[in-house]
Amino acid sequence: METNQKHLLLLHGFPLSPAMWNRQKAAFAAAGYNVLTPELRTEQSPATMRLLADRAIAAMDEAGVPSAIVVGFSMGGYVAFEIADRFPERVGGLILTCTKAEADAEEAKKGRKELAANVMERGAIAAADSMLGRLFSPKTPDRAPEIIEEAKQIILSSSPQAIAAAALGMAERSDRTAMLSGINVPTLVIVGEDDAITPPHIARDMAAAIPGAELAFIPEAGHMVNMEQPEAFHNIVLSWLNRM
Ligand code: MLT
């Protein structure tokens, strides 16, 4: 298959949707890229990373895209690792955003199961209550409160079944640390300086383990870097793509 680096595959996080990429769809399309933002939400449970990778590949097939730069945000990063492992010929490069290679520890798995049960009982609002406080830089509520409301609405747009399925799928995911040293496509690691979910030291260690990877920190951003600091995010991504 021919590699065509003009395609970007943007993989959304949890408990979010492709709508988290609205600003990027516009900015990257304006820069000449074909942007795919597949829907990873599914009520098929557990929504394993394998299943989500298959959905992303199906979206590429449907769009006739042989190979893309895969931009994985958080859960989307877990899916990007799965794609790089099983479909390496479809990956022209990786942009690992606010994500990590480690699997969940036992405590985290327990938390996922509790969240899934809460969401099934109370609805998507339980996921918003549990996640919203941790998704943003402490500076964002004052600087850009509308971004938090936007993220809340994205979370509330998901069915409880889909949120629970993704939580249970992430709990089952494999540890990918052993594959980092074998990644042989250009890779950029991005993290928000105030990311409380996948903190900067995780990004630093991950970038150090991937041959030739570049690392970028975005100030005044928490986990939701692309929504909190879209311009910084676009500049970093586009400048790296131009240098590729
Ligand atoms: C995400 O943003 O996709 C999630 O925070 C990832 C996770 O919970 O591990």
Boltz pocket constraint, residues with backbone or C-beta under 6 A from the ligand:
constraints:
  - pocket:
      binder: B
      contacts: [[A, 12], [A, 13], [A, 14], [A, 15], [A, 73], [A, 74], [A, 75], [A, 76], [A, 98], [A, 170], [A, 197], [A, 223]]
      max_distance: 6.0
